[in-house]
Amino acid sequence: MQASAETFQPRVAVVTGAGSGIGAACVQLLAKSGMSCVAVDIADLPHLSAAEGVRVVIGDVGDEATAKSAIAAALVLGDLHAVFNVAGVTGPPGPIESMETSDFDRVFAVNVRGTALMVKHALPVMVDGGTIVNMSSAVGLVGGPAQAVYSASKHAVVGLTKSVALDAAPRGIRVNCLCPGVVDTPMSGLAGASEGLREQWASAHPLGRYAQPEEIAAAALWLASDNACFVTGVAMPVDGGYLAR
Ligand SMILES: NC(=O)c1ccc[n+]([C@@H]2O[C@H](COP(=O)([O-])OP(=O)(O)OC[C@H]3O[C@@H](n4cnc5c(N)ncnc54)[C@H](O)[C@@H]3O)[C@@H](O)[C@H]2O)c1
């Protein structure tokens, strides 16, 4: 494997959480770079159903059947080169004392089990030299006030990523995760937030702003590209300097 000047070679990818935010931006960038992709989401994706080179799988990533369907759909398109595990949920913010066990179970079912199931079913069929990019968070590396469960789930994604990277390395398969700061998507709720809150979030990042989903997708595609051919087992912040303080 050699780094190349090209940003991406046309191959086949699976993207979860493809209906919104970072996942949707990944699908767009993959399409621009000529990759075929399977777009997975729990919500319907009518805008993608007719898109060239895209197959849609509707399902909950926490269900094993969704992972099986997604990988089967990818193999119809060709050899599987890349998986982007982007689907995630936050659960209600608040102190641990207010946590409902159902919220805990939901957050872990989507963020951790969903990621693990897709990796479980992708690895055996992935081409040697393939690559997996999981989605952690800046609060997957440090704590987040009023986000104990979400933060714990994203720390779990880091541990899963590093461990699978070790297991998959003999086949040349690279497994990494991204740790974004605040991103302007429906999940962060910035669009409906007050100007004061938006400024507060922006100033939490040394670059003085939060990210756009395309910026996180660009980092994900770089990690998956051959330009990152000696990078595996990393939890890479894409956070405008948030974790550098
Ligand atoms: N937005 C941020 O500030 C931020 C920061 C750090 C990390 N992240 C992580 O990035 C990822 C994407 O977040 P986003 O901001 O684009 O969120 P988003 O809410 O805009 O999009 C998430 C997508 O995942 C889908 N989804 C949710 N549960 C699912 C399930 N069980 N099965 C299949 N699909 C499901 C949703 O329908 C949605 O389309 C998440 O893992 C999130 O934790 C987001």
The ligand as an SDF file (V2000), in Angstrom:
LIG
                    3D

 44 48  0  0  0  0  0  0  0  0999 V2000
  -22.6970   16.7600   16.3120 N   0  0  0  0  0  0  0  0  0  0  0  0
  -21.6880   16.7830   17.1640 C   0  0  0  0  0  0  0  0  0  0  0  0
  -21.4010   17.8190   17.7900 O   0  0  0  0  0  0  0  0  0  0  0  0
  -20.8430   15.5620   17.3860 C   0  0  0  0  0  0  0  0  0  0  0  0
  -19.6380   15.6980   18.0980 C   0  0  0  0  0  0  0  0  0  0  0  0
  -18.8520   14.5630   18.3070 C   0  0  0  0  0  0  0  0  0  0  0  0
  -19.2350   13.3370   17.8170 C   0  0  0  0  0  0  0  0  0  0  0  0
  -20.4160   13.2380   17.1350 N   0  0  0  0  0  0  0  0  0  0  0  0
  -20.7890   11.9100   16.6680 C   0  0  0  0  0  0  0  0  0  0  0  0
  -20.8870   11.9370   15.2570 O   0  0  0  0  0  0  0  0  0  0  0  0
  -21.8540   10.9920   14.8210 C   0  0  0  0  0  0  0  0  0  0  0  0
  -22.8630   11.6630   13.8920 C   0  0  0  0  0  0  0  0  0  0  0  0
  -23.4790   12.7080   14.5930 O   0  0  0  0  0  0  0  0  0  0  0  0
  -24.2840   13.8660   13.8600 P   0  0  0  0  0  0  0  0  0  0  0  0
  -23.9650   15.0960   14.6120 O   0  0  0  0  0  0  0  0  0  0  0  0
  -24.0810   13.8020   12.3960 O   0  0  0  0  0  0  0  0  0  0  0  0
  -25.7690   13.4460   14.2770 O   0  0  0  0  0  0  0  0  0  0  0  0
  -27.1540   13.5440   13.4930 P   0  0  0  0  0  0  0  0  0  0  0  0
  -28.1930   13.3980   14.5580 O   0  0  0  0  0  0  0  0  0  0  0  0
  -27.1840   14.7160   12.5960 O   0  0  0  0  0  0  0  0  0  0  0  0
  -27.1400   12.2280   12.5920 O   0  0  0  0  0  0  0  0  0  0  0  0
  -27.1590   10.9500   13.1600 C   0  0  0  0  0  0  0  0  0  0  0  0
  -27.7860    9.9910   12.1800 C   0  0  0  0  0  0  0  0  0  0  0  0
  -27.7560    8.6900   12.7790 O   0  0  0  0  0  0  0  0  0  0  0  0
  -29.0200    8.0820   12.5780 C   0  0  0  0  0  0  0  0  0  0  0  0
  -29.2670    7.1140   13.6350 N   0  0  0  0  0  0  0  0  0  0  0  0
  -29.5300    7.3560   14.9400 C   0  0  0  0  0  0  0  0  0  0  0  0
  -29.7470    6.2160   15.5940 N   0  0  0  0  0  0  0  0  0  0  0  0
  -29.6080    5.2240   14.6810 C   0  0  0  0  0  0  0  0  0  0  0  0
  -29.7180    3.8130   14.7530 C   0  0  0  0  0  0  0  0  0  0  0  0
  -30.0340    3.1970   15.9030 N   0  0  0  0  0  0  0  0  0  0  0  0
  -29.5070    3.0890   13.6320 N   0  0  0  0  0  0  0  0  0  0  0  0
  -29.2140    3.7000   12.4590 C   0  0  0  0  0  0  0  0  0  0  0  0
  -29.1050    5.0340   12.3420 N   0  0  0  0  0  0  0  0  0  0  0  0
  -29.2950    5.7900   13.4370 C   0  0  0  0  0  0  0  0  0  0  0  0
  -30.0230    9.2330   12.6330 C   0  0  0  0  0  0  0  0  0  0  0  0
  -31.2680    8.9020   12.0430 O   0  0  0  0  0  0  0  0  0  0  0  0
  -29.2520   10.3140   11.8820 C   0  0  0  0  0  0  0  0  0  0  0  0
  -29.5100   10.2530   10.5000 O   0  0  0  0  0  0  0  0  0  0  0  0
  -22.4840   10.4100   16.0990 C   0  0  0  0  0  0  0  0  0  0  0  0
  -21.8880    9.1730   16.3890 O   0  0  0  0  0  0  0  0  0  0  0  0
  -22.1360   11.4370   17.1500 C   0  0  0  0  0  0  0  0  0  0  0  0
  -22.0920   10.8710   18.4390 O   0  0  0  0  0  0  0  0  0  0  0  0
  -21.2220   14.3130   16.8940 C   0  0  0  0  0  0  0  0  0  0  0  0
  1  2  1  0
  2  3  2  0
  2  4  1  0
  4  5  1  0
  4 44  2  0
  5  6  2  0
  6  7  1  0
  7  8  2  0
  8  9  1  0
  8 44  1  0
  9 10  1  0
  9 42  1  0
 10 11  1  0
 11 12  1  0
 11 40  1  0
 12 13  1  0
 13 14  1  0
 14 15  2  0
 14 16  1  0
 14 17  1  0
 17 18  1  0
 18 19  2  0
 18 20  1  0
 18 21  1  0
 21 22  1  0
 22 23  1  0
 23 24  1  0
 23 38  1  0
 24 25  1  0
 25 26  1  0
 25 36  1  0
 26 27  1  0
 26 35  1  0
 27 28  2  0
 28 29  1  0
 29 30  1  0
 29 35  2  0
 30 31  1  0
 30 32  2  0
 32 33  1  0
 33 34  2  0
 34 35  1  0
 36 37  1  0
 36 38  1  0
 38 39  1  0
 40 41  1  0
 40 42  1  0
 42 43  1  0
M  CHG  2   8   1  16  -1
M  END
$$$$
